[in-house]
């Protein structure tokens, strides 16, 4: 099951040309949330919209982005780990 979820997360990132080690994902896994103005400093709005549409990130009413689900966070953490 984890492999299927990993593929479902990795596939849209590859299509968008974004690495799981991108600064936005590092910030999300470290802090849990990134304010929209900071996220826009890291990626264009169109790319953030694509990540929203692919269920990689979620934009909350308070203007903060978080990862969409625990399996997405786990995938990002595994990819960011020096031991992966």
Backbone as ProteinMPNN parsed JSONL, in Angstrom:
{"seq_chain_A": "XXXXXXXXXXXXXXXXXXXXXXXXXXXXXXXXXXXXXXXXXXXXXXXXXXXXXXXXXXXXXXXXXXXXXXXXXXXXXXXXXXXX", "coords_chain_A": {"N_chain_A": [[0.826, -1.188, 0.0], [1.944, 1.263, 0.817], [3.809, 1.693, -1.2], [2.196, 2.192, -3.434], [0.972, 4.585, -2.622], [3.247, 6.189, -2.441], [4.034, 6.294, -5.147], [1.82, 7.625, -6.157], [2.249, 10.091, -5.042], [4.817, 10.81, -5.889], [4.67, 10.835, -8.696], [3.147, 13.185, -9.683], [4.951, 15.136, -8.808], [7.235, 14.612, -10.312], [6.194, 15.116, -12.878], [5.807, 17.844, -12.689], [8.358, 18.637, -12.366], [9.581, 18.984, -9.894], [11.574, 18.436, -7.124], [11.394, 16.149, -4.346], [12.979, 17.122, -2.385], [12.878, 19.822, -2.503], [12.961, 23.235, -1.4], [10.479, 24.183, -0.392], [9.158, 21.821, 0.385], [10.943, 20.88, 2.272], [10.681, 22.875, 4.206], [7.983, 22.513, 4.868], [7.997, 19.923, 5.989], [9.655, 20.368, 8.132], [8.549, 22.516, 9.651], [5.84, 22.114, 9.509], [3.906, 23.809, 8.51], [3.582, 26.414, 6.085], [3.432, 29.797, 5.456], [1.425, 31.466, 2.983], [2.64, 33.644, 1.609], [5.35, 33.113, 1.976], [5.512, 30.634, 0.723], [4.988, 31.409, -1.891], [7.296, 32.767, -2.408], [8.966, 30.683, -2.844], [7.937, 29.045, -4.864], [6.208, 29.455, -8.017], [2.843, 30.779, -8.26], [1.168, 29.316, -10.008], [2.361, 26.796, -10.006], [2.069, 26.082, -7.329], [-0.718, 25.945, -7.318], [-1.028, 23.734, -9.007], [0.128, 21.754, -7.375], [-1.729, 21.779, -5.331], [-3.979, 20.845, -6.718], [-3.153, 18.282, -7.273], [-3.215, 17.086, -4.87], [-0.995, 17.245, -3.152], [-0.249, 19.329, -1.499], [-2.085, 21.424, 0.831], [-4.098, 24.309, 1.039], [-4.935, 26.351, 3.613], [-7.681, 28.16, 5.216], [-6.508, 30.197, 6.735], [-4.365, 30.978, 5.263], [-2.132, 29.377, 5.191], [0.028, 26.815, 3.994], [0.026, 23.28, 4.099], [1.178, 19.848, 4.148], [-0.693, 17.486, 2.227], [-1.529, 15.0, 3.311], [-0.758, 12.472, 5.808], [0.645, 10.375, 4.583], [1.84, 11.661, 2.434], [3.56, 13.42, 3.753], [5.2, 11.507, 5.008], [6.377, 10.292, 2.749], [7.831, 12.502, 1.713], [9.587, 12.997, 3.847], [11.053, 10.573, 3.879], [12.32, 10.744, 1.371], [13.873, 12.973, 1.768], [15.632, 12.148, 3.63], [19.005, 11.368, 4.466], [19.583, 8.722, 4.414], [18.017, 7.376, 2.647]], "CA_chain_A": [[0.0, 0.0, 0.0], [2.808, 2.446, 0.873], [4.423, 1.894, -2.517], [1.183, 2.826, -4.285], [0.83, 5.97, -2.179], [4.47, 6.885, -2.831], [3.957, 6.537, -6.588], [0.794, 8.645, -6.354], [2.829, 11.372, -4.632], [6.01, 11.096, -6.69], [4.32, 11.048, -10.101], [2.897, 14.594, -10.019], [6.161, 15.928, -8.593], [8.08, 14.422, -11.497], [5.576, 15.826, -14.003], [6.021, 19.277, -12.48], [9.792, 18.888, -12.304], [9.919, 19.435, -8.542], [12.175, 17.397, -6.297], [10.877, 16.044, -2.975], [13.893, 17.844, -1.498], [12.708, 21.251, -2.759], [12.921, 24.053, -0.182], [9.116, 24.229, 0.15], [8.868, 20.56, 1.067], [11.792, 20.841, 3.478], [10.046, 23.761, 5.178], [6.741, 21.888, 5.316], [8.269, 18.794, 6.878], [10.308, 20.87, 9.346], [7.679, 23.396, 10.431], [4.453, 21.662, 9.454], [3.093, 24.747, 7.731], [4.302, 27.532, 5.474], [2.484, 30.841, 5.061], [1.33, 31.564, 1.52], [3.626, 34.577, 1.044], [6.633, 32.404, 1.958], [5.413, 29.602, -0.314], [5.094, 32.102, -3.176], [8.716, 33.094, -2.599], [9.663, 29.446, -3.209], [7.366, 28.491, -6.106], [5.18, 30.302, -8.635], [1.461, 30.483, -7.876], [0.628, 28.262, -10.874], [2.905, 25.521, -9.538], [1.368, 25.789, -6.072], [-2.07, 25.507, -7.698], [-0.897, 22.357, -9.508], [0.347, 20.886, -6.211], [-3.03, 21.689, -4.663], [-4.833, 19.994, -7.541], [-2.635, 16.907, -7.227], [-3.306, 16.66, -3.467], [0.31, 17.18, -2.493], [-0.356, 20.322, -0.432], [-3.411, 21.98, 1.113], [-4.097, 25.709, 1.45], [-5.941, 26.538, 4.658], [-8.29, 29.491, 5.213], [-5.626, 31.199, 7.356], [-3.3, 31.305, 4.328], [-0.968, 28.509, 5.381], [0.091, 25.548, 3.282], [0.519, 22.094, 4.789], [1.122, 18.689, 3.256], [-2.07, 17.03, 2.094], [-1.846, 13.858, 4.172], [0.409, 11.886, 6.479], [1.452, 9.573, 3.659], [2.647, 12.604, 1.654], [4.639, 13.851, 4.638], [6.127, 10.383, 5.154], [7.118, 10.184, 1.493], [8.786, 13.612, 1.642], [10.624, 12.763, 4.859], [11.921, 9.471, 3.413], [13.122, 11.234, 0.249], [14.808, 13.972, 2.282], [16.562, 11.492, 4.546], [20.276, 10.997, 3.84], [19.7, 7.265, 4.417], [17.077, 6.756, 1.696]], "C_chain_A": [[0.879, 1.264, 0.0], [3.429, 2.732, -0.48], [3.452, 2.602, -3.461], [1.0, 4.303, -3.914], [2.06, 6.793, -2.549], [4.462, 7.224, -4.319], [2.943, 7.648, -6.874], [1.286, 10.029, -5.946], [3.98, 11.767, -5.544], [5.669, 11.464, -8.135], [4.017, 12.516, -10.427], [4.122, 15.486, -9.8], [7.085, 15.816, -9.796], [7.518, 15.18, -12.69], [5.782, 17.329, -13.909], [7.503, 19.64, -12.417], [10.262, 19.41, -10.954], [10.445, 18.252, -7.738], [11.499, 17.343, -4.921], [11.776, 16.755, -1.959], [13.838, 19.353, -1.716], [12.547, 21.997, -1.43], [11.52, 24.134, 0.43], [8.819, 22.968, 0.941], [9.72, 20.402, 2.319], [11.171, 21.705, 4.575], [8.766, 23.139, 5.735], [6.999, 20.737, 6.277], [8.936, 19.255, 8.173], [9.326, 21.629, 10.243], [6.227, 22.94, 10.46], [3.545, 22.553, 8.629], [3.966, 25.88, 7.224], [3.252, 28.552, 5.039], [2.55, 31.063, 3.557], [2.355, 32.524, 0.93], [5.012, 33.935, 0.999], [6.634, 31.326, 0.88], [5.56, 30.228, -1.698], [6.507, 32.58, -3.456], [9.486, 31.884, -3.124], [9.199, 28.842, -4.529], [6.354, 29.466, -6.69], [3.771, 29.844, -8.234], [0.866, 29.349, -8.714], [1.122, 26.882, -10.43], [2.254, 25.121, -8.218], [-0.051, 25.317, -6.35], [-2.05, 24.071, -8.228], [-0.696, 21.386, -8.352], [-0.931, 20.722, -5.393], [-3.944, 20.712, -5.407], [-4.421, 18.534, -7.518], [-2.622, 16.353, -5.805], [-1.955, 16.407, -2.812], [0.318, 18.147, -1.317], [-1.809, 20.772, -0.296], [-3.218, 23.435, 1.518], [-5.255, 25.909, 2.422], [-6.495, 27.957, 4.628], [-7.404, 30.582, 5.827], [-4.428, 31.548, 6.47], [-2.049, 30.467, 4.476], [-1.11, 27.247, 4.534], [0.582, 24.471, 4.234], [0.553, 20.959, 3.768], [-0.29, 18.126, 3.303], [-2.44, 15.93, 3.077], [-0.572, 13.313, 4.801], [1.272, 11.07, 5.533], [2.318, 10.467, 2.769], [3.824, 13.082, 2.504], [5.669, 12.735, 4.824], [6.987, 10.193, 3.923], [8.205, 11.259, 1.422], [9.92, 13.417, 2.644], [11.588, 11.655, 4.43], [12.831, 9.941, 2.297], [14.163, 12.249, 0.699], [15.858, 13.362, 3.2], [17.865, 11.133, 3.823], [20.442, 9.481, 3.754], [18.774, 6.596, 3.425], [17.746, 6.318, 0.42]], "O_chain_A": [[0.596, 2.218, -0.725], [3.562, 3.892, -0.869], [3.845, 3.505, -4.2], [0.889, 5.161, -4.79], [1.939, 7.958, -2.928], [4.845, 8.329, -4.704], [3.176, 8.506, -7.727], [0.789, 11.035, -6.453], [4.102, 12.931, -5.927], [6.326, 12.322, -8.726], [4.591, 13.046, -11.378], [4.313, 16.47, -10.514], [7.653, 16.811, -10.246], [8.266, 15.814, -13.434], [5.917, 18.009, -14.926], [7.857, 20.819, -12.415], [11.219, 20.18, -10.874], [9.818, 17.194, -7.689], [11.081, 18.374, -4.393], [11.38, 16.965, -0.812], [14.664, 20.085, -1.172], [12.05, 21.434, -0.455], [11.389, 24.151, 1.654], [8.285, 23.039, 2.048], [9.26, 19.847, 3.317], [11.141, 21.308, 5.74], [8.499, 23.228, 6.933], [6.293, 20.593, 7.275], [8.794, 18.599, 9.205], [9.282, 21.405, 11.453], [5.468, 23.34, 11.343], [2.527, 22.098, 8.107], [4.957, 26.254, 7.852], [2.298, 28.211, 4.339], [3.595, 30.872, 2.935], [2.894, 32.255, -0.143], [5.774, 34.193, 0.067], [7.64, 31.125, 0.201], [6.188, 29.642, -2.58], [6.879, 32.777, -4.612], [10.525, 32.032, -3.768], [9.981, 28.199, -5.23], [5.715, 30.219, -5.955], [3.548, 28.677, -7.913], [0.137, 28.511, -8.186], [0.368, 25.91, -10.479], [1.926, 23.952, -8.015], [-0.539, 24.395, -5.697], [-2.95, 23.285, -7.933], [-1.288, 20.306, -8.346], [-1.184, 19.656, -4.831], [-4.595, 19.863, -4.796], [-5.251, 17.648, -7.722], [-2.08, 15.275, -5.561], [-1.795, 15.476, -2.023], [0.837, 17.818, -0.251], [-2.64, 20.538, -1.173], [-2.286, 23.761, 2.253], [-6.413, 25.662, 2.084], [-5.863, 28.86, 4.08], [-7.535, 31.756, 5.479], [-3.567, 32.328, 6.878], [-1.003, 30.821, 3.933], [-2.198, 26.693, 4.378], [1.448, 24.719, 5.073], [0.026, 21.09, 2.663], [-0.994, 18.273, 4.302], [-3.546, 15.927, 3.617], [0.539, 13.645, 4.387], [2.497, 11.068, 5.658], [3.419, 10.069, 2.389], [4.956, 13.139, 2.023], [6.873, 12.991, 4.8], [8.19, 9.958, 4.033], [9.358, 10.963, 1.11], [11.084, 13.648, 2.318], [12.8, 11.785, 4.6], [14.006, 9.575, 2.271], [15.219, 12.372, 0.079], [16.864, 14.001, 3.507], [17.83, 10.647, 2.693], [21.358, 9.005, 3.083], [18.738, 5.367, 3.356], [17.086, 5.783, -0.471]]}, "name": "protein", "num_of_chains": 1, "seq": "XXXXXXXXXXXXXXXXXXXXXXXXXXXXXXXXXXXXXXXXXXXXXXXXXXXXXXXXXXXXXXXXXXXXXXXXXXXXXXXXXXXX"}
